[in-house]
Amino acid sequence: MAKGTGRKAGGGLARPVTPSADLAAIVGSSPLPRSEVVSKVWDHIRKNNLQNPNNKREILADDKLKKVFGTDKCTMFEMNKHLSKHLS
């Protein structure tokens, strides 16, 4: 049988990242995996009904999301590009 490489999970999407102050207002300030950050942003979007009812792919930014996105609206596909600028 082949032996494992000794590598541990925790890189890429599972590696905890620290959100900026603007993003921390939505997801909290503690380090989180990227997948959890995206999940919490979607929770905020659903809770505040921020999807465009005519085009569900479009997110209408409230005051907190405007600081993160830098614009009044963006598509769900552009969202990760904006989020990555606020993660370190």
N, CA, C and O atoms as a GROMACS GRO file, in nm:
protein
  352
    1MET      N    1   0.083  -0.118   0.000
    1MET     CA    2   0.000   0.000   0.000
    1MET      C    3   0.088   0.125   0.000
    1MET      O    4   0.194   0.128   0.063
    2ALA      N    5   0.043   0.224  -0.070
    2ALA     CA    6   0.116   0.350  -0.075
    2ALA      C    7   0.094   0.428   0.054
    2ALA      O    8  -0.016   0.428   0.110
    3LYS      N    9   0.198   0.491   0.098
    3LYS     CA   10   0.186   0.572   0.220
    3LYS      C   11   0.149   0.714   0.184
    3LYS      O   12   0.174   0.760   0.072
    4GLY      N   13   0.088   0.785   0.278
    4GLY     CA   14   0.050   0.925   0.258
    4GLY      C   15   0.173   1.013   0.245
    4GLY      O   16   0.283   0.974   0.283
    5THR      N   17   0.153   1.128   0.193
    5THR     CA   18   0.264   1.220   0.171
    5THR      C   19   0.300   1.298   0.297
    5THR      O   20   0.401   1.368   0.300
    6GLY      N   21   0.219   1.285   0.399
    6GLY     CA   22   0.246   1.359   0.522
    6GLY      C   23   0.193   1.500   0.520
    6GLY      O   24   0.211   1.575   0.616
    7ARG      N   25   0.129   1.537   0.412
    7ARG     CA   26   0.072   1.672   0.401
    7ARG      C   27  -0.057   1.680   0.480
    7ARG      O   28  -0.130   1.581   0.492
    8LYS      N   29  -0.082   1.795   0.532
    8LYS     CA   30  -0.206   1.817   0.606
    8LYS      C   31  -0.297   1.910   0.529
    8LYS      O   32  -0.250   1.995   0.453
    9ALA      N   33  -0.426   1.894   0.548
    9ALA     CA   34  -0.522   1.985   0.486
    9ALA      C   35  -0.507   2.122   0.552
    9ALA      O   36  -0.458   2.133   0.664
   10GLY      N   37  -0.548   2.225   0.482
   10GLY     CA   38  -0.542   2.357   0.543
   10GLY      C   39  -0.495   2.464   0.447
   10GLY      O   40  -0.489   2.581   0.484
   11GLY      N   41  -0.460   2.426   0.327
   11GLY     CA   42  -0.418   2.524   0.229
   11GLY      C   43  -0.536   2.566   0.144
   11GLY      O   44  -0.645   2.512   0.156
   12GLY      N   45  -0.513   2.662   0.058
   12GLY     CA   46  -0.617   2.704  -0.036
   12GLY      C   47  -0.740   2.758   0.031
   12GLY      O   48  -0.732   2.851   0.111
   13LEU      N   49  -0.856   2.700  -0.001
   13LEU     CA   50  -0.982   2.749   0.052
   13LEU      C   51  -0.999   2.724   0.201
   13LEU      O   52  -1.074   2.795   0.268
   14ALA      N   53  -0.930   2.624   0.255
   14ALA     CA   54  -0.945   2.591   0.397
   14ALA      C   55  -0.855   2.675   0.487
   14ALA      O   56  -0.877   2.679   0.609
   15ARG      N   57  -0.754   2.743   0.430
   15ARG     CA   58  -0.662   2.823   0.510
   15ARG      C   59  -0.734   2.946   0.564
   15ARG      O   60  -0.794   3.021   0.487
   16PRO      N   61  -0.728   2.968   0.694
   16PRO     CA   62  -0.795   3.087   0.750
   16PRO      C   63  -0.734   3.217   0.699
   16PRO      O   64  -0.612   3.230   0.688
   17VAL      N   65  -0.820   3.312   0.667
   17VAL     CA   66  -0.779   3.445   0.622
   17VAL      C   67  -0.841   3.548   0.716
   17VAL      O   68  -0.945   3.524   0.777
   18THR      N   69  -0.777   3.663   0.725
   18THR     CA   70  -0.825   3.769   0.813
   18THR      C   71  -0.896   3.875   0.729
   18THR      O   72  -0.838   3.930   0.636
   19PRO      N   73  -1.022   3.904   0.761
   19PRO     CA   74  -1.096   4.006   0.684
   19PRO      C   75  -1.053   4.148   0.723
   19PRO      O   76  -1.009   4.173   0.835
   20SER      N   77  -1.066   4.240   0.626
   20SER     CA   78  -1.039   4.381   0.653
   20SER      C   79  -1.147   4.436   0.747
   20SER      O   80  -1.244   4.366   0.776
   21ALA      N   81  -1.130   4.557   0.794
   21ALA     CA   82  -1.227   4.618   0.886
   21ALA      C   83  -1.364   4.631   0.820
   21ALA      O   84  -1.466   4.608   0.884
   22ASP      N   85  -1.366   4.668   0.690
   22ASP     CA   86  -1.494   4.683   0.620
   22ASP      C   87  -1.567   4.549   0.608
   22ASP      O   88  -1.688   4.541   0.629
   23LEU      N   89  -1.492   4.444   0.573
   23LEU     CA   90  -1.553   4.311   0.559
   23LEU      C   91  -1.587   4.252   0.696
   23LEU      O   92  -1.683   4.176   0.709
   24ALA      N   93  -1.508   4.286   0.798
   24ALA     CA   94  -1.533   4.235   0.933
   24ALA      C   95  -1.668   4.282   0.987
   24ALA      O   96  -1.726   4.217   1.073
   25ALA      N   97  -1.719   4.395   0.937
   25ALA     CA   98  -1.850   4.442   0.979
   25ALA      C   99  -1.960   4.345   0.938
   25ALA      O  100  -2.069   4.346   0.995
   26ILE      N  101  -1.932   4.261   0.839
   26ILE     CA  102  -2.031   4.164   0.790
   26ILE      C  103  -2.004   4.024   0.845
   26ILE      O  104  -2.096   3.956   0.890
   27VAL      N  105  -1.876   3.981   0.841
   27VAL     CA  106  -1.844   3.842   0.874
   27VAL      C  107  -1.778   3.823   1.010
   27VAL      O  108  -1.761   3.709   1.054
   28GLY      N  109  -1.742   3.931   1.077
   28GLY     CA  110  -1.671   3.919   1.204
   28GLY      C  111  -1.522   3.936   1.181
   28GLY      O  112  -1.474   3.924   1.068
   29SER      N  113  -1.448   3.962   1.287
   29SER     CA  114  -1.306   3.995   1.273
   29SER      C  115  -1.213   3.877   1.290
   29SER      O  116  -1.093   3.890   1.264
   30SER      N  117  -1.262   3.761   1.333
   30SER     CA  118  -1.173   3.647   1.353
   30SER      C  119  -1.137   3.581   1.220
   30SER      O  120  -1.217   3.586   1.126
   31PRO      N  121  -1.019   3.521   1.210
   31PRO     CA  122  -0.978   3.454   1.087
   31PRO      C  123  -1.073   3.339   1.052
   31PRO      O  124  -1.111   3.260   1.139
   32LEU      N  125  -1.111   3.331   0.925
   32LEU     CA  126  -1.204   3.230   0.876
   32LEU      C  127  -1.153   3.174   0.744
   32LEU      O  128  -1.080   3.243   0.672
   33PRO      N  129  -1.191   3.050   0.710
   33PRO     CA  130  -1.162   3.000   0.575
   33PRO      C  131  -1.240   3.082   0.472
   33PRO      O  132  -1.348   3.132   0.502
   34ARG      N  133  -1.186   3.094   0.351
   34ARG     CA  134  -1.254   3.171   0.245
   34ARG      C  135  -1.396   3.122   0.222
   34ARG      O  136  -1.486   3.202   0.200
   35SER      N  137  -1.416   2.992   0.227
   35SER     CA  138  -1.551   2.937   0.204
   35SER      C  139  -1.650   2.988   0.307
   35SER      O  140  -1.766   3.014   0.274
   36GLU      N  141  -1.606   3.002   0.431
   36GLU     CA  142  -1.693   3.052   0.538
   36GLU      C  143  -1.720   3.201   0.521
   36GLU      O  144  -1.830   3.248   0.552
   37VAL      N  145  -1.621   3.276   0.473
   37VAL     CA  146  -1.640   3.420   0.446
   37VAL      C  147  -1.749   3.438   0.342
   37VAL      O  148  -1.840   3.519   0.360
   38VAL      N  149  -1.739   3.364   0.232
   38VAL     CA  150  -1.837   3.373   0.124
   38VAL      C  151  -1.975   3.333   0.175
   38VAL      O  152  -2.074   3.398   0.142
   39SER      N  153  -1.982   3.229   0.255
   39SER     CA  154  -2.109   3.183   0.312
   39SER      C  155  -2.173   3.291   0.399
   39SER      O  156  -2.294   3.313   0.392
   40LYS      N  157  -2.093   3.357   0.481
   40LYS     CA  158  -2.147   3.462   0.569
   40LYS      C  159  -2.191   3.585   0.489
   40LYS      O  160  -2.288   3.651   0.526
   41VAL      N  161  -2.120   3.616   0.381
   41VAL     CA  162  -2.162   3.728   0.296
   41VAL      C  163  -2.296   3.694   0.232
   41VAL      O  164  -2.384   3.780   0.225
   42TRP      N  165  -2.313   3.570   0.184
   42TRP     CA  166  -2.441   3.529   0.126
   42TRP      C  167  -2.553   3.531   0.230
   42TRP      O  168  -2.666   3.567   0.199
   43ASP      N  169  -2.522   3.494   0.354
   43ASP     CA  170  -2.622   3.503   0.462
   43ASP      C  171  -2.667   3.648   0.479
   43ASP      O  172  -2.786   3.674   0.495
   44HIS      N  173  -2.572   3.742   0.474
   44HIS     CA  174  -2.604   3.885   0.486
   44HIS      C  175  -2.691   3.930   0.367
   44HIS      O  176  -2.787   4.005   0.385
   45ILE      N  177  -2.657   3.883   0.248
   45ILE     CA  178  -2.733   3.921   0.128
   45ILE      C  179  -2.877   3.870   0.138
   45ILE      O  180  -2.971   3.944   0.109
   46ARG      N  181  -2.894   3.745   0.178
   46ARG     CA  182  -3.029   3.688   0.188
   46ARG      C  183  -3.109   3.752   0.301
   46ARG      O  184  -3.228   3.783   0.285
   47LYS      N  185  -3.044   3.773   0.416
   47LYS     CA  186  -3.111   3.830   0.532
   47LYS      C  187  -3.166   3.970   0.502
   47LYS      O  188  -3.274   4.006   0.547
   48ASN      N  189  -3.090   4.049   0.423
   48ASN     CA  190  -3.128   4.185   0.392
   48ASN      C  191  -3.194   4.201   0.255
   48ASN      O  192  -3.216   4.312   0.208
   49ASN      N  193  -3.224   4.087   0.192
   49ASN     CA  194  -3.294   4.086   0.062
   49ASN      C  195  -3.224   4.176  -0.040
   49ASN      O  196  -3.286   4.268  -0.095
   50LEU      N  197  -3.097   4.150  -0.066
   50LEU     CA  198  -3.015   4.235  -0.150
   50LEU      C  199  -2.997   4.184  -0.293
   50LEU      O  200  -2.924   4.244  -0.371
   51GLN      N  201  -3.064   4.073  -0.326
   51GLN     CA  202  -3.057   4.028  -0.465
   51GLN      C  203  -3.161   4.104  -0.547
   51GLN      O  204  -3.273   4.126  -0.501
   52ASN      N  205  -3.123   4.142  -0.668
   52ASN     CA  206  -3.214   4.210  -0.758
   52ASN      C  207  -3.328   4.112  -0.793
   52ASN      O  208  -3.300   4.004  -0.844
   53PRO      N  209  -3.455   4.147  -0.766
   53PRO     CA  210  -3.564   4.053  -0.792
   53PRO      C  211  -3.581   4.020  -0.941
   53PRO      O  212  -3.632   3.914  -0.976
   54ASN      N  213  -3.538   4.110  -1.029
   54ASN     CA  214  -3.551   4.086  -1.173
   54ASN      C  215  -3.433   4.007  -1.229
   54ASN      O  216  -3.446   3.942  -1.333
   55ASN      N  217  -3.319   4.012  -1.162
   55ASN     CA  218  -3.199   3.941  -1.206
   55ASN      C  219  -3.128   3.889  -1.082
   55ASN      O  220  -3.049   3.961  -1.022
   56LYS      N  221  -3.156   3.766  -1.043
   56LYS     CA  222  -3.105   3.709  -0.918
   56LYS      C  223  -2.953   3.701  -0.914
   56LYS      O  224  -2.895   3.684  -0.806
   57ARG      N  225  -2.887   3.712  -1.028
   57ARG     CA  226  -2.741   3.707  -1.031
   57ARG      C  227  -2.679   3.840  -0.986
   57ARG      O  228  -2.558   3.847  -0.961
   58GLU      N  229  -2.759   3.942  -0.976
   58GLU     CA  230  -2.709   4.075  -0.940
   58GLU      C  231  -2.733   4.103  -0.792
   58GLU      O  232  -2.842   4.078  -0.740
   59ILE      N  233  -2.631   4.156  -0.726
   59ILE     CA  234  -2.639   4.189  -0.583
   59ILE      C  235  -2.642   4.341  -0.570
   59ILE      O  236  -2.554   4.410  -0.621
   60LEU      N  237  -2.745   4.391  -0.502
   60LEU     CA  238  -2.759   4.534  -0.478
   60LEU      C  239  -2.697   4.564  -0.341
   60LEU      O  240  -2.746   4.516  -0.239
   61ALA      N  241  -2.592   4.640  -0.340
   61ALA     CA  242  -2.513   4.661  -0.219
   61ALA      C  243  -2.582   4.757  -0.122
   61ALA      O  244  -2.632   4.862  -0.162
   62ASP      N  245  -2.584   4.720   0.007
   62ASP     CA  246  -2.626   4.813   0.111
   62ASP      C  247  -2.501   4.890   0.156
   62ASP      O  248  -2.395   4.877   0.094
   63ASP      N  249  -2.512   4.969   0.262
   63ASP     CA  250  -2.399   5.052   0.306
   63ASP      C  251  -2.275   4.968   0.340
   63ASP      O  252  -2.164   5.008   0.306
   64LYS      N  253  -2.294   4.853   0.406
   64LYS     CA  254  -2.180   4.769   0.444
   64LYS      C  255  -2.114   4.708   0.321
   64LYS      O  256  -1.991   4.706   0.312
   65LEU      N  257  -2.194   4.660   0.227
   65LEU     CA  258  -2.138   4.596   0.108
   65LEU      C  259  -2.077   4.697   0.011
   65LEU      O  260  -1.985   4.663  -0.064
   66LYS      N  261  -2.126   4.821   0.011
   66LYS     CA  262  -2.067   4.924  -0.076
   66LYS      C  263  -1.920   4.946  -0.041
   66LYS      O  264  -1.838   4.970  -0.129
   67LYS      N  265  -1.889   4.939   0.089
   67LYS     CA  266  -1.750   4.957   0.132
   67LYS      C  267  -1.662   4.843   0.082
   67LYS      O  268  -1.544   4.863   0.053
   68VAL      N  269  -1.719   4.724   0.071
   68VAL     CA  270  -1.644   4.607   0.026
   68VAL      C  271  -1.637   4.602  -0.127
   68VAL      O  272  -1.530   4.582  -0.184
   69PHE      N  273  -1.751   4.621  -0.193
   69PHE     CA  274  -1.756   4.611  -0.339
   69PHE      C  275  -1.702   4.735  -0.408
   69PHE      O  276  -1.647   4.726  -0.518
   70GLY      N  277  -1.717   4.850  -0.346
   70GLY     CA  278  -1.675   4.974  -0.409
   70GLY      C  279  -1.772   5.024  -0.514
   70GLY      O  280  -1.738   5.114  -0.591
   71THR      N  281  -1.890   4.967  -0.520
   71THR     CA  282  -1.992   5.004  -0.618
   71THR      C  283  -2.130   4.973  -0.562
   71THR      O  284  -2.142   4.905  -0.460
   72ASP      N  285  -2.234   5.023  -0.629
   72ASP     CA  286  -2.371   5.003  -0.581
   72ASP      C  287  -2.424   4.863  -0.607
   72ASP      O  288  -2.512   4.815  -0.535
   73LYS      N  289  -2.370   4.796  -0.709
   73LYS     CA  290  -2.415   4.661  -0.740
   73LYS      C  291  -2.306   4.585  -0.812
   73LYS      O  292  -2.217   4.645  -0.873
   74CYS      N  293  -2.312   4.453  -0.805
   74CYS     CA  294  -2.220   4.367  -0.879
   74CYS      C  295  -2.288   4.233  -0.900
   74CYS      O  296  -2.388   4.203  -0.835
   75THR      N  297  -2.233   4.153  -0.988
   75THR     CA  298  -2.290   4.020  -1.009
   75THR      C  299  -2.228   3.923  -0.909
   75THR      O  300  -2.124   3.952  -0.850
   76MET      N  301  -2.293   3.810  -0.890
   76MET     CA  302  -2.241   3.710  -0.797
   76MET      C  303  -2.105   3.657  -0.844
   76MET      O  304  -2.026   3.609  -0.763
   77PHE      N  305  -2.079   3.666  -0.973
   77PHE     CA  306  -1.952   3.619  -1.026
   77PHE      C  307  -1.839   3.717  -0.998
   77PHE      O  308  -1.723   3.676  -0.986
   78GLU      N  309  -1.869   3.846  -0.986
   78GLU     CA  310  -1.770   3.947  -0.953
   78GLU      C  311  -1.744   3.956  -0.802
   78GLU      O  312  -1.643   4.011  -0.760
   79MET      N  313  -1.834   3.902  -0.724
   79MET     CA  314  -1.827   3.918  -0.578
   79MET      C  315  -1.695   3.866  -0.520
   79MET      O  316  -1.635   3.934  -0.437
   80ASN      N  317  -1.648   3.750  -0.563
   80ASN     CA  318  -1.525   3.694  -0.508
   80ASN      C  319  -1.404   3.780  -0.540
   80ASN      O  320  -1.310   3.787  -0.461
   81LYS      N  321  -1.405   3.847  -0.656
   81LYS     CA  322  -1.296   3.938  -0.693
   81LYS      C  323  -1.291   4.053  -0.593
   81LYS      O  324  -1.183   4.093  -0.549
   82HIS      N  325  -1.407   4.107  -0.557
   82HIS     CA  326  -1.413   4.216  -0.461
   82HIS      C  327  -1.375   4.168  -0.321
   82HIS      O  328  -1.307   4.240  -0.248
   83LEU      N  329  -1.419   4.049  -0.283
   83LEU     CA  330  -1.390   3.996  -0.151
   83LEU      C  331  -1.239   3.971  -0.133
   83LEU      O  332  -1.185   3.995  -0.026
   84SER      N  333  -1.172   3.924  -0.237
   84SER     CA  334  -1.031   3.890  -0.224
   84SER      C  335  -0.945   4.012  -0.190
   84SER      O  336  -0.839   3.998  -0.130
   85LYS      N  337  -0.990   4.131  -0.228
   85LYS     CA  338  -0.916   4.253  -0.195
   85LYS      C  339  -0.922   4.283  -0.046
   85LYS      O  340  -0.841   4.360   0.005
   86HIS      N  341  -1.018   4.224   0.025
   86HIS     CA  342  -1.038   4.252   0.167
   86HIS      C  343  -0.994   4.135   0.257
   86HIS      O  344  -1.026   4.132   0.376
   87LEU      N  345  -0.921   4.040   0.200
   87LEU     CA  346  -0.874   3.924   0.278
   87LEU      C  347  -0.722   3.920   0.277
   87LEU      O  348  -0.659   3.944   0.175
   88SER      N  349  -0.665   3.889   0.393
   88SER     CA  350  -0.519   3.875   0.398
   88SER      C  351  -0.480   3.754   0.481
   88SER      O  352  -0.362   3.725   0.498
   0.00000   0.00000   0.00000
